[in-house]
Amino acid sequence: MSEAQVRNLLGQPFREYDHDVAPSNYYVEGYSFERRAITSKVLIYIASEPIAYIYLDHKGIVEYVYVGGS
């Protein structure tokens, strides 16, 4: 799935970070996460409970998704 397809389905992310400018601790406090380096970009979505980290590769294609709770 491409970044455009993700945004079309889920809308604007809560936060997004590019690899070059992301802080080392980019995770959202209070939610679970899986420690993972950002290859190119990460889109972070928060619904009423779950949080989703959607990692994109250099071509803008989803390479990994993590979904967790608080």
Distance bins in CASP14 RR format, pairs under 12 A and 6 or more apart:
PFRMAT RR
TARGET T0000
AUTHOR 0000-0000-0000
RMODE 2
METHOD distances of the structure
MODEL  1
1 7 0 0 0 0 0 1 0 0 0 0 0
1 8 0 0 0 0 1 0 0 0 0 0 0
1 9 0 0 0 0 1 0 0 0 0 0 0
1 10 0 0 0 0 0 1 0 0 0 0 0
1 43 0 0 0 0 0 1 0 0 0 0 0
1 54 0 0 0 0 1 0 0 0 0 0 0
1 55 0 0 0 0 0 1 0 0 0 0 0
1 56 0 0 0 0 1 0 0 0 0 0 0
1 57 0 0 0 0 0 1 0 0 0 0 0
1 59 0 0 0 0 0 1 0 0 0 0 0
1 60 0 0 0 0 1 0 0 0 0 0 0
1 61 1 0 0 1 0 0 0 0 0 0 0
1 62 1 0 1 0 0 0 0 0 0 0 0
1 63 0 0 0 0 0 1 0 0 0 0 0
1 64 0 0 0 0 0 1 0 0 0 0 0
1 65 0 0 0 0 1 0 0 0 0 0 0
2 8 0 0 0 0 1 0 0 0 0 0 0
2 9 0 0 0 0 0 1 0 0 0 0 0
2 41 0 0 0 0 0 1 0 0 0 0 0
2 43 0 0 0 0 0 1 0 0 0 0 0
2 54 0 0 0 0 0 1 0 0 0 0 0
2 56 0 0 0 0 1 0 0 0 0 0 0
2 57 0 0 0 0 0 1 0 0 0 0 0
2 59 0 0 0 0 1 0 0 0 0 0 0
2 60 1 0 0 1 0 0 0 0 0 0 0
2 61 1 0 1 0 0 0 0 0 0 0 0
2 62 1 0 0 1 0 0 0 0 0 0 0
2 63 0 0 0 0 0 1 0 0 0 0 0
3 9 0 0 0 0 0 1 0 0 0 0 0
3 10 0 0 0 0 0 1 0 0 0 0 0
3 11 0 0 0 0 0 1 0 0 0 0 0
3 13 0 0 0 0 0 1 0 0 0 0 0
3 16 0 0 0 0 1 0 0 0 0 0 0
3 18 0 0 0 0 0 1 0 0 0 0 0
3 40 0 0 0 0 1 0 0 0 0 0 0
3 41 1 0 0 1 0 0 0 0 0 0 0
3 42 0 0 0 0 0 1 0 0 0 0 0
3 43 1 0 0 1 0 0 0 0 0 0 0
3 54 0 0 0 0 1 0 0 0 0 0 0
3 55 0 0 0 0 0 1 0 0 0 0 0
3 56 1 0 1 0 0 0 0 0 0 0 0
3 57 0 0 0 0 1 0 0 0 0 0 0
3 58 0 0 0 0 0 1 0 0 0 0 0
3 59 0 0 0 0 1 0 0 0 0 0 0
3 60 1 0 1 0 0 0 0 0 0 0 0
3 61 1 0 0 1 0 0 0 0 0 0 0
3 62 1 0 0 1 0 0 0 0 0 0 0
3 63 0 0 0 0 0 1 0 0 0 0 0
4 10 0 0 0 0 0 1 0 0 0 0 0
4 11 0 0 0 0 0 1 0 0 0 0 0
4 43 0 0 0 0 0 1 0 0 0 0 0
4 56 0 0 0 0 0 1 0 0 0 0 0
4 60 0 0 0 0 1 0 0 0 0 0 0
4 61 0 0 0 0 0 1 0 0 0 0 0
4 62 0 0 0 0 0 1 0 0 0 0 0
5 11 0 0 0 0 0 1 0 0 0 0 0
5 43 0 0 0 0 0 1 0 0 0 0 0
5 54 0 0 0 0 0 1 0 0 0 0 0
5 56 0 0 0 0 0 1 0 0 0 0 0
5 60 0 0 0 0 0 1 0 0 0 0 0
5 61 0 0 0 0 1 0 0 0 0 0 0
5 62 0 0 0 0 1 0 0 0 0 0 0
6 12 0 0 0 0 0 1 0 0 0 0 0
6 13 0 0 0 0 1 0 0 0 0 0 0
6 16 0 0 0 0 0 1 0 0 0 0 0
6 41 0 0 0 0 0 1 0 0 0 0 0
6 42 0 0 0 0 0 1 0 0 0 0 0
6 43 1 0 0 1 0 0 0 0 0 0 0
6 44 0 0 0 0 0 1 0 0 0 0 0
6 45 0 0 0 0 1 0 0 0 0 0 0
6 52 0 0 0 0 1 0 0 0 0 0 0
6 53 0 0 0 0 0 1 0 0 0 0 0
6 54 1 0 1 0 0 0 0 0 0 0 0
6 55 0 0 0 0 0 1 0 0 0 0 0
6 56 0 0 0 0 1 0 0 0 0 0 0
6 60 0 0 0 0 1 0 0 0 0 0 0
6 61 0 0 0 0 1 0 0 0 0 0 0
6 62 1 0 0 1 0 0 0 0 0 0 0
6 63 0 0 0 0 0 1 0 0 0 0 0
6 65 0 0 0 0 1 0 0 0 0 0 0
7 13 1 0 0 1 0 0 0 0 0 0 0
7 16 0 0 0 0 1 0 0 0 0 0 0
7 41 0 0 0 0 0 1 0 0 0 0 0
7 43 1 0 0 1 0 0 0 0 0 0 0
7 45 0 0 0 0 0 1 0 0 0 0 0
7 54 0 0 0 0 1 0 0 0 0 0 0
7 56 0 0 0 0 0 1 0 0 0 0 0
7 60 0 0 0 0 0 1 0 0 0 0 0
7 62 0 0 0 0 0 1 0 0 0 0 0
9 43 0 0 0 0 0 1 0 0 0 0 0
9 45 0 0 0 0 0 1 0 0 0 0 0
9 52 0 0 0 0 0 1 0 0 0 0 0
9 54 0 0 0 0 0 1 0 0 0 0 0
9 62 0 0 0 0 0 1 0 0 0 0 0
10 16 0 0 0 0 0 1 0 0 0 0 0
10 43 1 0 0 1 0 0 0 0 0 0 0
10 44 0 0 0 0 0 1 0 0 0 0 0
10 45 1 0 1 0 0 0 0 0 0 0 0
10 46 0 0 0 0 0 1 0 0 0 0 0
10 47 0 0 0 0 1 0 0 0 0 0 0
10 50 0 0 0 0 0 1 0 0 0 0 0
10 52 1 0 0 1 0 0 0 0 0 0 0
10 54 0 0 0 0 1 0 0 0 0 0 0
10 62 0 0 0 0 0 1 0 0 0 0 0
10 65 0 0 0 0 0 1 0 0 0 0 0
10 67 0 0 0 0 0 1 0 0 0 0 0
11 43 0 0 0 0 1 0 0 0 0 0 0
11 45 0 0 0 0 1 0 0 0 0 0 0
11 47 0 0 0 0 0 1 0 0 0 0 0
11 52 0 0 0 0 0 1 0 0 0 0 0
11 54 0 0 0 0 0 1 0 0 0 0 0
12 43 0 0 0 0 1 0 0 0 0 0 0
12 44 0 0 0 0 0 1 0 0 0 0 0
12 45 0 0 0 0 1 0 0 0 0 0 0
12 46 0 0 0 0 0 1 0 0 0 0 0
13 28 0 0 0 0 0 1 0 0 0 0 0
13 41 0 0 0 0 1 0 0 0 0 0 0
13 42 0 0 0 0 1 0 0 0 0 0 0
13 43 1 0 1 0 0 0 0 0 0 0 0
13 44 1 0 1 0 0 0 0 0 0 0 0
13 45 1 0 1 0 0 0 0 0 0 0 0
13 46 0 0 0 0 1 0 0 0 0 0 0
13 47 0 0 0 0 0 1 0 0 0 0 0
13 51 0 0 0 0 0 1 0 0 0 0 0
13 52 0 0 0 0 1 0 0 0 0 0 0
13 53 0 0 0 0 1 0 0 0 0 0 0
13 54 1 0 0 1 0 0 0 0 0 0 0
13 56 0 0 0 0 0 1 0 0 0 0 0
14 26 0 0 0 0 0 1 0 0 0 0 0
14 27 0 0 0 0 0 1 0 0 0 0 0
14 28 1 0 0 1 0 0 0 0 0 0 0
14 31 0 0 0 0 0 1 0 0 0 0 0
14 42 0 0 0 0 0 1 0 0 0 0 0
14 43 0 0 0 0 1 0 0 0 0 0 0
14 44 1 0 1 0 0 0 0 0 0 0 0
14 45 1 0 1 0 0 0 0 0 0 0 0
14 46 1 0 1 0 0 0 0 0 0 0 0
14 47 0 0 0 0 1 0 0 0 0 0 0
14 50 0 0 0 0 0 1 0 0 0 0 0
14 51 0 0 0 0 1 0 0 0 0 0 0
14 52 0 0 0 0 1 0 0 0 0 0 0
14 53 0 0 0 0 0 1 0 0 0 0 0
14 54 0 0 0 0 0 1 0 0 0 0 0
15 22 0 0 0 0 1 0 0 0 0 0 0
15 23 0 0 0 0 0 1 0 0 0 0 0
15 26 1 0 0 1 0 0 0 0 0 0 0
15 27 0 0 0 0 1 0 0 0 0 0 0
15 28 1 0 0 1 0 0 0 0 0 0 0
15 29 0 0 0 0 0 1 0 0 0 0 0
15 31 0 0 0 0 0 1 0 0 0 0 0
15 38 0 0 0 0 0 1 0 0 0 0 0
15 41 0 0 0 0 0 1 0 0 0 0 0
15 42 0 0 0 0 1 0 0 0 0 0 0
15 43 1 0 0 1 0 0 0 0 0 0 0
15 44 1 0 1 0 0 0 0 0 0 0 0
15 45 0 0 0 0 1 0 0 0 0 0 0
15 46 0 0 0 0 1 0 0 0 0 0 0
15 51 0 0 0 0 0 1 0 0 0 0 0
15 52 0 0 0 0 0 1 0 0 0 0 0
15 53 0 0 0 0 1 0 0 0 0 0 0
15 54 0 0 0 0 0 1 0 0 0 0 0
16 22 0 0 0 0 1 0 0 0 0 0 0
16 26 0 0 0 0 1 0 0 0 0 0 0
16 28 0 0 0 0 0 1 0 0 0 0 0
16 38 0 0 0 0 0 1 0 0 0 0 0
16 40 0 0 0 0 0 1 0 0 0 0 0
16 41 1 0 0 1 0 0 0 0 0 0 0
16 42 1 0 0 1 0 0 0 0 0 0 0
16 43 1 0 1 0 0 0 0 0 0 0 0
16 44 1 0 0 1 0 0 0 0 0 0 0
16 45 0 0 0 0 1 0 0 0 0 0 0
16 53 0 0 0 0 0 1 0 0 0 0 0
16 54 0 0 0 0 1 0 0 0 0 0 0
16 55 0 0 0 0 0 1 0 0 0 0 0
16 56 0 0 0 0 1 0 0 0 0 0 0
17 23 1 0 0 1 0 0 0 0 0 0 0
17 24 0 0 0 0 0 1 0 0 0 0 0
17 25 0 0 0 0 0 1 0 0 0 0 0
17 26 1 0 1 0 0 0 0 0 0 0 0
17 27 0 0 0 0 0 1 0 0 0 0 0
17 28 0 0 0 0 0 1 0 0 0 0 0
17 36 0 0 0 0 0 1 0 0 0 0 0
17 37 0 0 0 0 0 1 0 0 0 0 0
17 38 1 0 0 1 0 0 0 0 0 0 0
17 39 0 0 0 0 0 1 0 0 0 0 0
17 40 0 0 0 0 0 1 0 0 0 0 0
17 41 1 0 0 1 0 0 0 0 0 0 0
17 42 1 0 1 0 0 0 0 0 0 0 0
17 43 0 0 0 0 1 0 0 0 0 0 0
17 44 1 0 0 1 0 0 0 0 0 0 0
17 53 0 0 0 0 0 1 0 0 0 0 0
17 54 0 0 0 0 0 1 0 0 0 0 0
17 55 0 0 0 0 0 1 0 0 0 0 0
17 56 0 0 0 0 0 1 0 0 0 0 0
18 26 0 0 0 0 0 1 0 0 0 0 0
18 38 1 0 0 1 0 0 0 0 0 0 0
18 39 0 0 0 0 0 1 0 0 0 0 0
18 40 1 0 0 1 0 0 0 0 0 0 0
18 41 1 0 1 0 0 0 0 0 0 0 0
18 42 0 0 0 0 1 0 0 0 0 0 0
18 43 0 0 0 0 0 1 0 0 0 0 0
18 55 0 0 0 0 0 1 0 0 0 0 0
18 56 0 0 0 0 1 0 0 0 0 0 0
18 58 0 0 0 0 0 1 0 0 0 0 0
18 60 0 0 0 0 0 1 0 0 0 0 0
19 26 0 0 0 0 0 1 0 0 0 0 0
19 36 0 0 0 0 0 1 0 0 0 0 0
19 37 0 0 0 0 1 0 0 0 0 0 0
19 38 1 0 1 0 0 0 0 0 0 0 0
19 39 1 0 0 1 0 0 0 0 0 0 0
19 40 1 0 1 0 0 0 0 0 0 0 0
19 41 1 0 0 1 0 0 0 0 0 0 0
19 42 0 0 0 0 1 0 0 0 0 0 0
19 55 0 0 0 0 1 0 0 0 0 0 0
19 56 0 0 0 0 1 0 0 0 0 0 0
19 57 0 0 0 0 0 1 0 0 0 0 0
19 58 0 0 0 0 1 0 0 0 0 0 0
19 60 0 0 0 0 0 1 0 0 0 0 0
20 38 0 0 0 0 1 0 0 0 0 0 0
20 39 0 0 0 0 0 1 0 0 0 0 0
20 40 0 0 0 0 1 0 0 0 0 0 0
20 41 0 0 0 0 1 0 0 0 0 0 0
20 58 0 0 0 0 0 1 0 0 0 0 0
21 38 0 0 0 0 1 0 0 0 0 0 0
21 40 0 0 0 0 0 1 0 0 0 0 0
21 41 0 0 0 0 0 1 0 0 0 0 0
21 42 0 0 0 0 0 1 0 0 0 0 0
22 36 0 0 0 0 0 1 0 0 0 0 0
22 37 0 0 0 0 1 0 0 0 0 0 0
22 38 1 0 1 0 0 0 0 0 0 0 0
22 39 0 0 0 0 0 1 0 0 0 0 0
22 40 0 0 0 0 0 1 0 0 0 0 0
22 41 0 0 0 0 1 0 0 0 0 0 0
22 42 1 0 0 1 0 0 0 0 0 0 0
22 43 0 0 0 0 0 1 0 0 0 0 0
22 44 0 0 0 0 0 1 0 0 0 0 0
22 53 0 0 0 0 0 1 0 0 0 0 0
22 55 0 0 0 0 0 1 0 0 0 0 0
23 38 0 0 0 0 0 1 0 0 0 0 0
23 42 0 0 0 0 0 1 0 0 0 0 0
24 35 0 0 0 0 0 1 0 0 0 0 0
24 37 0 0 0 0 1 0 0 0 0 0 0
24 38 0 0 0 0 0 1 0 0 0 0 0
25 33 0 0 0 0 1 0 0 0 0 0 0
25 35 0 0 0 0 1 0 0 0 0 0 0
25 38 0 0 0 0 0 1 0 0 0 0 0
26 33 0 0 0 0 1 0 0 0 0 0 0
26 35 0 0 0 0 0 1 0 0 0 0 0
26 36 0 0 0 0 1 0 0 0 0 0 0
26 37 0 0 0 0 0 1 0 0 0 0 0
26 38 1 0 0 1 0 0 0 0 0 0 0
26 41 0 0 0 0 0 1 0 0 0 0 0
26 42 1 0 0 1 0 0 0 0 0 0 0
26 43 0 0 0 0 0 1 0 0 0 0 0
26 44 1 0 0 1 0 0 0 0 0 0 0
26 53 0 0 0 0 1 0 0 0 0 0 0
26 55 0 0 0 0 0 1 0 0 0 0 0
27 33 1 0 1 0 0 0 0 0 0 0 0
27 34 0 0 0 0 1 0 0 0 0 0 0
27 35 1 0 0 1 0 0 0 0 0 0 0
27 36 0 0 0 0 1 0 0 0 0 0 0
27 38 0 0 0 0 0 1 0 0 0 0 0
27 42 0 0 0 0 1 0 0 0 0 0 0
27 44 0 0 0 0 1 0 0 0 0 0 0
27 46 0 0 0 0 0 1 0 0 0 0 0
27 51 0 0 0 0 1 0 0 0 0 0 0
27 53 1 0 0 1 0 0 0 0 0 0 0
27 66 0 0 0 0 0 1 0 0 0 0 0
27 68 0 0 0 0 0 1 0 0 0 0 0
28 42 0 0 0 0 0 1 0 0 0 0 0
28 44 1 0 0 1 0 0 0 0 0 0 0
28 45 0 0 0 0 0 1 0 0 0 0 0
28 46 1 0 0 1 0 0 0 0 0 0 0
28 50 0 0 0 0 0 1 0 0 0 0 0
28 51 1 0 0 1 0 0 0 0 0 0 0
28 52 0 0 0 0 0 1 0 0 0 0 0
28 53 0 0 0 0 1 0 0 0 0 0 0
28 66 0 0 0 0 0 1 0 0 0 0 0
28 68 0 0 0 0 0 1 0 0 0 0 0
28 69 0 0 0 0 0 1 0 0 0 0 0
28 70 0 0 0 0 1 0 0 0 0 0 0
29 44 0 0 0 0 0 1 0 0 0 0 0
29 46 0 0 0 0 0 1 0 0 0 0 0
29 51 0 0 0 0 0 1 0 0 0 0 0
29 70 0 0 0 0 1 0 0 0 0 0 0
30 46 0 0 0 0 0 1 0 0 0 0 0
30 49 0 0 0 0 0 1 0 0 0 0 0
30 51 0 0 0 0 1 0 0 0 0 0 0
30 68 0 0 0 0 0 1 0 0 0 0 0
30 69 0 0 0 0 1 0 0 0 0 0 0
30 70 1 0 1 0 0 0 0 0 0 0 0
31 44 0 0 0 0 1 0 0 0 0 0 0
31 45 0 0 0 0 0 1 0 0 0 0 0
31 46 1 0 0 1 0 0 0 0 0 0 0
31 47 0 0 0 0 0 1 0 0 0 0 0
31 48 0 0 0 0 0 1 0 0 0 0 0
31 49 0 0 0 0 1 0 0 0 0 0 0
31 50 0 0 0 0 1 0 0 0 0 0 0
31 51 1 0 1 0 0 0 0 0 0 0 0
31 52 0 0 0 0 1 0 0 0 0 0 0
31 53 0 0 0 0 1 0 0 0 0 0 0
31 66 0 0 0 0 0 1 0 0 0 0 0
31 67 0 0 0 0 0 1 0 0 0 0 0
31 68 1 0 0 1 0 0 0 0 0 0 0
31 69 1 0 1 0 0 0 0 0 0 0 0
31 70 1 0 1 0 0 0 0 0 0 0 0
32 46 0 0 0 0 0 1 0 0 0 0 0
32 49 0 0 0 0 0 1 0 0 0 0 0
32 50 0 0 0 0 1 0 0 0 0 0 0
32 51 1 0 0 1 0 0 0 0 0 0 0
32 52 0 0 0 0 0 1 0 0 0 0 0
32 53 0 0 0 0 1 0 0 0 0 0 0
32 66 0 0 0 0 1 0 0 0 0 0 0
32 67 0 0 0 0 1 0 0 0 0 0 0
32 68 1 0 1 0 0 0 0 0 0 0 0
32 69 1 0 1 0 0 0 0 0 0 0 0
32 70 1 0 0 1 0 0 0 0 0 0 0
33 42 0 0 0 0 0 1 0 0 0 0 0
33 44 0 0 0 0 1 0 0 0 0 0 0
33 46 0 0 0 0 0 1 0 0 0 0 0
33 50 0 0 0 0 0 1 0 0 0 0 0
33 51 1 0 0 1 0 0 0 0 0 0 0
33 52 0 0 0 0 0 1 0 0 0 0 0
33 53 1 0 0 1 0 0 0 0 0 0 0
33 55 0 0 0 0 0 1 0 0 0 0 0
33 66 1 0 0 1 0 0 0 0 0 0 0
33 67 0 0 0 0 0 1 0 0 0 0 0
33 68 1 0 0 1 0 0 0 0 0 0 0
33 69 0 0 0 0 1 0 0 0 0 0 0
33 70 0 0 0 0 0 1 0 0 0 0 0
34 42 0 0 0 0 0 1 0 0 0 0 0
34 51 0 0 0 0 0 1 0 0 0 0 0
34 52 0 0 0 0 0 1 0 0 0 0 0
34 53 1 0 0 1 0 0 0 0 0 0 0
34 55 0 0 0 0 0 1 0 0 0 0 0
34 64 0 0 0 0 1 0 0 0 0 0 0
34 65 0 0 0 0 0 1 0 0 0 0 0
34 66 1 0 1 0 0 0 0 0 0 0 0
34 67 0 0 0 0 1 0 0 0 0 0 0
34 68 0 0 0 0 1 0 0 0 0 0 0
34 69 0 0 0 0 0 1 0 0 0 0 0
35 53 0 0 0 0 0 1 0 0 0 0 0
35 66 0 0 0 0 1 0 0 0 0 0 0
36 42 0 0 0 0 1 0 0 0 0 0 0
36 53 1 0 0 1 0 0 0 0 0 0 0
36 54 0 0 0 0 0 1 0 0 0 0 0
36 55 1 0 0 1 0 0 0 0 0 0 0
36 63 0 0 0 0 0 1 0 0 0 0 0
36 64 1 0 0 1 0 0 0 0 0 0 0
36 65 0 0 0 0 0 1 0 0 0 0 0
36 66 1 0 0 1 0 0 0 0 0 0 0
37 53 0 0 0 0 0 1 0 0 0 0 0
37 55 0 0 0 0 1 0 0 0 0 0 0
37 63 0 0 0 0 0 1 0 0 0 0 0
37 64 0 0 0 0 0 1 0 0 0 0 0
38 44 0 0 0 0 0 1 0 0 0 0 0
38 53 0 0 0 0 1 0 0 0 0 0 0
38 54 0 0 0 0 0 1 0 0 0 0 0
38 55 1 0 0 1 0 0 0 0 0 0 0
38 56 0 0 0 0 1 0 0 0 0 0 0
38 57 0 0 0 0 0 1 0 0 0 0 0
38 58 0 0 0 0 0 1 0 0 0 0 0
38 63 0 0 0 0 0 1 0 0 0 0 0
38 64 0 0 0 0 0 1 0 0 0 0 0
39 54 0 0 0 0 0 1 0 0 0 0 0
39 55 1 0 0 1 0 0 0 0 0 0 0
39 56 1 0 0 1 0 0 0 0 0 0 0
39 57 1 0 1 0 0 0 0 0 0 0 0
39 58 1 0 0 1 0 0 0 0 0 0 0
39 59 0 0 0 0 0 1 0 0 0 0 0
39 60 0 0 0 0 1 0 0 0 0 0 0
39 61 0 0 0 0 0 1 0 0 0 0 0
39 62 0 0 0 0 0 1 0 0 0 0 0
39 63 1 0 0 1 0 0 0 0 0 0 0
39 64 0 0 0 0 1 0 0 0 0 0 0
40 54 0 0 0 0 0 1 0 0 0 0 0
40 55 0 0 0 0 1 0 0 0 0 0 0
40 56 1 0 1 0 0 0 0 0 0 0 0
40 57 1 0 1 0 0 0 0 0 0 0 0
40 58 1 0 1 0 0 0 0 0 0 0 0
40 59 0 0 0 0 1 0 0 0 0 0 0
40 60 1 0 0 1 0 0 0 0 0 0 0
40 61 0 0 0 0 1 0 0 0 0 0 0
40 62 0 0 0 0 0 1 0 0 0 0 0
40 63 0 0 0 0 1 0 0 0 0 0 0
40 64 0 0 0 0 0 1 0 0 0 0 0
41 53 0 0 0 0 0 1 0 0 0 0 0
41 54 0 0 0 0 1 0 0 0 0 0 0
41 55 1 0 0 1 0 0 0 0 0 0 0
41 56 1 0 1 0 0 0 0 0 0 0 0
41 57 0 0 0 0 1 0 0 0 0 0 0
41 58 0 0 0 0 1 0 0 0 0 0 0
41 59 0 0 0 0 0 1 0 0 0 0 0
41 60 1 0 0 1 0 0 0 0 0 0 0
41 61 0 0 0 0 0 1 0 0 0 0 0
41 62 0 0 0 0 0 1 0 0 0 0 0
41 63 0 0 0 0 0 1 0 0 0 0 0
41 64 0 0 0 0 0 1 0 0 0 0 0
42 51 0 0 0 0 0 1 0 0 0 0 0
42 52 0 0 0 0 0 1 0 0 0 0 0
42 53 1 0 1 0 0 0 0 0 0 0 0
42 54 1 0 0 1 0 0 0 0 0 0 0
42 55 1 0 1 0 0 0 0 0 0 0 0
42 56 1 0 0 1 0 0 0 0 0 0 0
42 57 0 0 0 0 0 1 0 0 0 0 0
42 60 0 0 0 0 0 1 0 0 0 0 0
42 62 0 0 0 0 0 1 0 0 0 0 0
42 63 0 0 0 0 0 1 0 0 0 0 0
42 64 0 0 0 0 1 0 0 0 0 0 0
42 65 0 0 0 0 0 1 0 0 0 0 0
42 66 0 0 0 0 1 0 0 0 0 0 0
43 51 0 0 0 0 0 1 0 0 0 0 0
43 52 0 0 0 0 1 0 0 0 0 0 0
43 53 1 0 0 1 0 0 0 0 0 0 0
43 54 1 0 1 0 0 0 0 0 0 0 0
43 55 0 0 0 0 1 0 0 0 0 0 0
43 56 1 0 0 1 0 0 0 0 0 0 0
43 60 0 0 0 0 0 1 0 0 0 0 0
43 62 0 0 0 0 1 0 0 0 0 0 0
43 63 0 0 0 0 0 1 0 0 0 0 0
43 64 0 0 0 0 0 1 0 0 0 0 0
43 65 0 0 0 0 1 0 0 0 0 0 0
43 66 0 0 0 0 0 1 0 0 0 0 0
44 50 0 0 0 0 0 1 0 0 0 0 0
44 51 1 0 0 1 0 0 0 0 0 0 0
44 52 1 0 0 1 0 0 0 0 0 0 0
44 53 1 0 1 0 0 0 0 0 0 0 0
44 54 1 0 0 1 0 0 0 0 0 0 0
44 55 0 0 0 0 0 1 0 0 0 0 0
44 56 0 0 0 0 0 1 0 0 0 0 0
44 65 0 0 0 0 0 1 0 0 0 0 0
44 66 0 0 0 0 1 0 0 0 0 0 0
44 67 0 0 0 0 0 1 0 0 0 0 0
44 68 0 0 0 0 0 1 0 0 0 0 0
45 51 1 0 0 1 0 0 0 0 0 0 0
45 52 1 0 1 0 0 0 0 0 0 0 0
45 53 0 0 0 0 1 0 0 0 0 0 0
45 54 1 0 0 1 0 0 0 0 0 0 0
45 65 0 0 0 0 0 1 0 0 0 0 0
45 66 0 0 0 0 0 1 0 0 0 0 0
45 67 0 0 0 0 1 0 0 0 0 0 0
45 68 0 0 0 0 0 1 0 0 0 0 0
46 52 1 0 0 1 0 0 0 0 0 0 0
46 53 0 0 0 0 0 1 0 0 0 0 0
46 54 0 0 0 0 0 1 0 0 0 0 0
46 67 0 0 0 0 0 1 0 0 0 0 0
46 68 0 0 0 0 0 1 0 0 0 0 0
46 69 0 0 0 0 1 0 0 0 0 0 0
46 70 0 0 0 0 1 0 0 0 0 0 0
47 67 0 0 0 0 1 0 0 0 0 0 0
47 68 0 0 0 0 0 1 0 0 0 0 0
47 69 0 0 0 0 1 0 0 0 0 0 0
47 70 0 0 0 0 0 1 0 0 0 0 0
48 69 0 0 0 0 0 1 0 0 0 0 0
48 70 0 0 0 0 0 1 0 0 0 0 0
49 67 0 0 0 0 0 1 0 0 0 0 0
49 68 0 0 0 0 1 0 0 0 0 0 0
49 69 1 0 1 0 0 0 0 0 0 0 0
49 70 1 0 0 1 0 0 0 0 0 0 0
50 65 0 0 0 0 0 1 0 0 0 0 0
50 66 0 0 0 0 0 1 0 0 0 0 0
50 67 1 0 1 0 0 0 0 0 0 0 0
50 68 1 0 1 0 0 0 0 0 0 0 0
50 69 1 0 1 0 0 0 0 0 0 0 0
50 70 0 0 0 0 1 0 0 0 0 0 0
51 65 0 0 0 0 0 1 0 0 0 0 0
51 66 0 0 0 0 1 0 0 0 0 0 0
51 67 1 0 0 1 0 0 0 0 0 0 0
51 68 1 0 1 0 0 0 0 0 0 0 0
51 69 1 0 1 0 0 0 0 0 0 0 0
51 70 1 0 0 1 0 0 0 0 0 0 0
52 62 0 0 0 0 0 1 0 0 0 0 0
52 64 0 0 0 0 0 1 0 0 0 0 0
52 65 1 0 0 1 0 0 0 0 0 0 0
52 66 1 0 0 1 0 0 0 0 0 0 0
52 67 1 0 1 0 0 0 0 0 0 0 0
52 68 1 0 0 1 0 0 0 0 0 0 0
52 69 0 0 0 0 1 0 0 0 0 0 0
53 62 0 0 0 0 0 1 0 0 0 0 0
53 63 0 0 0 0 0 1 0 0 0 0 0
53 64 0 0 0 0 1 0 0 0 0 0 0
53 65 1 0 0 1 0 0 0 0 0 0 0
53 66 1 0 1 0 0 0 0 0 0 0 0
53 67 1 0 0 1 0 0 0 0 0 0 0
53 68 0 0 0 0 1 0 0 0 0 0 0
53 69 0 0 0 0 0 1 0 0 0 0 0
54 60 0 0 0 0 0 1 0 0 0 0 0
54 61 0 0 0 0 0 1 0 0 0 0 0
54 62 1 0 1 0 0 0 0 0 0 0 0
54 63 0 0 0 0 1 0 0 0 0 0 0
54 64 1 0 0 1 0 0 0 0 0 0 0
54 65 1 0 1 0 0 0 0 0 0 0 0
54 66 0 0 0 0 1 0 0 0 0 0 0
54 67 0 0 0 0 1 0 0 0 0 0 0
55 61 0 0 0 0 0 1 0 0 0 0 0
55 62 1 0 0 1 0 0 0 0 0 0 0
55 63 1 0 1 0 0 0 0 0 0 0 0
55 64 1 0 1 0 0 0 0 0 0 0 0
55 65 1 0 0 1 0 0 0 0 0 0 0
55 66 1 0 0 1 0 0 0 0 0 0 0
56 62 1 0 0 1 0 0 0 0 0 0 0
56 63 1 0 0 1 0 0 0 0 0 0 0
56 64 0 0 0 0 1 0 0 0 0 0 0
56 65 0 0 0 0 0 1 0 0 0 0 0
57 63 1 0 1 0 0 0 0 0 0 0 0
57 64 0 0 0 0 1 0 0 0 0 0 0
END
